[in-house]
Amino acid sequence: RGPGMESLPEAVLIRILASIPAVDLVLACRLVCCQWKNLVDGAALWVLKCQQEGLTGAEAEEDAENWQNFYFLSKKKRNLIKNPCGEEDFQDWGEVENGGDGWKIEELPGDFGKEFPSEEVHKYFVTSYEWCRKSQVIDLRAEGYWEELMDTTQPKIVVKDWYAGRSDAGCLYELCVKLLSDSEDVVAEYKSETIAIPEDNDADWTEISHTFSNYGPGVRFVRFEHGGQDTLFWKGWYGVRVTNSSVTLEP
């Protein structure tokens, strides 16, 4: 029997391991022997995987203390809000409040409205003459963010939303995002002020964003809720318009 893998120089072994899918490295290769465990737990293998897949930037190398988590978070990074622009009607959204004539979906730019800054967005949700709110709960484990990662690394949770009024009506807008534990206790919360858009506004789309960091262990769910109403109490859909909501976890 010729020499086995254990006789390979470490640099060569790292190159071989780097070609294996990340999940297999962690769940299988780590268990092969002490040397493989040390390599999978070390930085060199993950630095190489990040480089091979174009996941490094100068800023990444400065902050990424744990390259394995940096790799997984970079690969998984995506918008966790489903149906953010109303392309699938109201699918995945729970209606918390449906005042006045309730929520409606309209095509951009809409009456007395403006086009959205990104050409990829075609629709928006619009509120009525009493408060309309809708929410979505993200199950982080179901999305692939395991407990140890959430509790130890505590990746940044970046929340963004876009809102606009129509130029012939005033309206109100609110955003509230909660990080919840397994038992749905609130670990951290962000609540915007009630933003008032005056009548005769320019109908421009505005982005609001908040980043949760160092929020402590135990976060398992993100609850995103937004809504608003018009301030003229006109029948129909003259209230705030919202679209392109996003929640991302970043390394």
C-alpha positions in Angstrom: 0.0 0.0 0.0 1.5 3.3 -1.1 1.7 6.5 1.0 -1.8 7.8 2.0 -3.2 11.3 2.2 -1.5 11.9 5.5 1.9 12.0 3.8 0.9 15.0 1.6 2.3 18.4 2.4 -0.2 20.4 4.3 -0.5 23.1 1.5 -1.4 20.4 -1.0 -4.0 18.8 1.3 -5.5 22.3 1.8 -5.8 22.7 -2.0 -7.6 19.3 -2.2 -9.9 20.0 0.7 -10.8 23.5 -0.8 -12.4 21.8 -3.8 -14.9 20.0 -1.5 -18.3 21.6 -0.8 -18.2 23.6 2.4 -21.0 21.7 4.1 -19.2 18.3 3.5 -16.0 19.8 5.0 -17.7 20.7 8.2 -20.0 17.7 8.6 -17.7 14.9 7.2 -14.1 15.9 6.5 -13.6 17.3 10.0 -14.3 13.9 11.5 -11.7 12.0 9.5 -8.7 12.6 11.7 -7.0 15.3 13.9 -5.1 16.8 11.1 -8.2 17.3 8.9 -10.1 18.7 11.8 -7.4 21.2 12.5 -7.3 22.2 8.8 -11.1 22.6 8.6 -11.1 24.6 11.8 -8.2 26.8 10.6 -8.2 29.9 8.5 -5.9 28.9 5.6 -8.5 26.5 4.0 -11.3 29.1 4.2 -9.1 31.9 3.0 -8.4 29.8 -0.1 -12.1 28.9 -0.6 -13.0 32.6 -0.3 -10.3 33.6 -2.8 -11.3 30.8 -5.3 -14.9 32.0 -5.2 -14.2 35.7 -5.3 -15.5 36.4 -1.7 -12.5 38.4 -0.5 -12.2 42.2 -0.5 -9.6 44.2 1.4 -12.3 45.1 3.9 -13.1 41.4 4.4 -9.5 40.5 5.2 -9.4 43.2 7.9 -12.4 42.1 9.9 -12.9 38.4 9.1 -11.6 36.9 12.3 -13.4 33.7 11.6 -13.0 32.9 7.9 -15.2 29.8 8.0 -18.2 31.9 9.2 -17.2 34.7 6.8 -17.3 32.1 3.9 -20.7 30.7 4.9 -22.3 34.1 5.5 -21.0 35.5 2.2 -22.3 32.5 0.3 -25.7 32.6 1.9 -26.1 36.4 1.6 -29.5 37.1 0.0 -32.7 38.9 0.8 -34.6 36.8 3.3 -37.9 38.7 2.7 -40.0 36.8 0.3 -42.2 38.6 -2.3 -40.7 42.0 -1.4 -42.3 43.8 -4.3 -45.8 42.3 -4.6 -45.0 40.1 -7.7 -46.7 37.2 -6.0 -49.7 39.2 -4.8 -49.8 39.1 -1.0 -48.1 35.7 -0.7 -45.8 35.3 2.4 -47.2 38.5 4.0 -49.5 38.4 7.0 -51.9 41.2 7.2 -51.7 42.7 10.7 -54.1 45.6 10.0 -56.2 46.2 7.0 -57.9 49.5 7.7 -59.9 51.6 5.3 -60.1 49.8 1.9 -57.1 47.7 2.9 -53.9 46.9 1.2 -53.6 47.0 -2.6 -50.8 46.2 -5.1 -50.2 48.7 -8.0 -47.9 49.0 -11.0 -45.1 51.5 -10.9 -45.1 54.5 -11.2 -48.8 54.7 -10.2 -51.0 57.8 -10.3 -49.1 60.9 -9.2 -46.1 58.7 -8.5 -42.5 58.3 -9.7 -40.5 55.4 -11.1 -38.4 53.3 -8.6 -34.6 53.9 -8.7 -34.1 50.3 -9.7 -35.5 48.9 -13.0 -35.9 45.5 -11.4 -38.8 46.7 -9.3 -42.2 46.9 -11.0 -44.9 47.0 -8.3 -45.5 48.3 -4.9 -48.0 47.8 -2.0 -50.2 50.8 -1.1 -52.2 51.7 2.0 -55.6 53.2 2.5 -57.3 55.9 4.7 -56.9 54.0 7.9 -53.8 52.1 9.2 -52.7 49.2 7.1 -49.8 47.1 8.4 -48.4 43.8 7.1 -45.6 41.6 8.5 -43.4 38.7 7.7 -41.5 36.4 10.1 -38.2 34.9 9.0 -37.1 31.6 10.6 -33.3 31.9 10.6 -32.7 28.2 11.2 -34.9 27.3 8.3 -32.9 29.7 6.1 -29.7 27.9 7.1 -28.3 30.1 9.9 -27.5 27.7 12.6 -27.7 28.4 16.4 -24.0 28.6 17.1 -23.4 31.0 14.3 -26.2 33.3 15.5 -25.1 33.1 19.1 -21.3 33.4 18.7 -20.7 35.3 15.5 -23.9 37.4 15.7 -23.7 38.4 12.0 -25.0 41.9 11.2 -28.7 41.9 10.4 -29.4 44.6 7.9 -33.0 45.8 7.3 -34.1 48.0 4.5 -37.4 49.3 3.2 -38.5 51.8 0.6 -41.5 54.1 0.9 -43.1 57.0 -1.1 -46.2 59.1 -1.1 -48.2 60.3 -4.1 -47.7 63.9 -5.0 -51.4 64.8 -4.4 -51.8 63.4 -0.9 -50.1 63.3 2.4 -49.4 60.1 4.3 -47.7 58.4 7.2 -45.2 55.5 7.3 -43.8 53.2 10.0 -41.3 50.4 10.2 -40.9 48.0 13.1 -38.4 45.1 13.2 -38.0 42.7 16.1 -35.3 40.0 16.7 -37.1 37.2 18.5 -35.9 34.2 20.5 -37.2 30.6 20.2 -40.0 31.5 22.6 -40.7 34.7 20.7 -39.3 37.0 23.4 -37.9 40.3 21.9 -34.1 40.2 22.0 -33.7 43.5 20.1 -36.1 45.9 18.4 -36.0 48.8 15.9 -38.9 51.1 15.5 -38.8 54.1 13.1 -40.6 57.3 14.1 -43.9 57.8 12.4 -42.7 59.5 9.2 -45.1 62.1 7.8 -45.0 62.9 4.1 -46.8 66.2 3.4 -49.4 66.9 0.8 -47.8 68.3 -2.4 -44.7 66.2 -1.9 -42.4 65.2 -4.7 -43.4 61.5 -4.7 -39.7 60.4 -4.5 -38.8 57.0 -3.2 -36.9 57.0 0.1 -34.9 54.2 1.6 -34.9 53.6 5.3 -32.4 51.1 6.8 -31.2 49.8 10.2 -28.4 47.4 11.1 -28.6 45.2 14.2 -25.2 44.1 15.6 -23.9 42.8 19.0 -27.5 41.9 19.8 -26.6 39.0 22.1 -27.3 35.2 21.9 -30.7 33.6 21.3 -32.0 35.2 18.1 -33.9 32.7 16.0 -36.5 34.8 14.1 -36.8 38.2 12.5 -40.2 39.9 12.5 -40.5 42.6 9.9 -43.6 44.9 10.0 -44.4 48.0 8.0 -47.4 50.1 7.1 -49.1 53.4 7.0 -52.1 55.4 5.8 -53.1 58.6 4.0 -53.7 61.8 6.0 -56.6 63.1 4.0 -58.9 60.1 4.7 -59.8 59.7 1.1 -61.6 56.5 0.1 -59.3 54.3 -2.0 -55.5 54.0 -1.9 -53.9 57.4 -1.3 -51.7 56.3 1.6 -48.0 55.4 1.7 -46.5 53.1 -0.9 -43.9 50.5 0.1 -41.7 48.0 -1.9 -38.3 46.3 -2.2 -38.2 45.4 1.5 -35.1 43.4 2.5 -33.5 41.6 5.4 -29.9 40.3 4.9 -27.3 38.7 7.2 -23.9 40.0 6.5 -20.4 38.8 7.5 
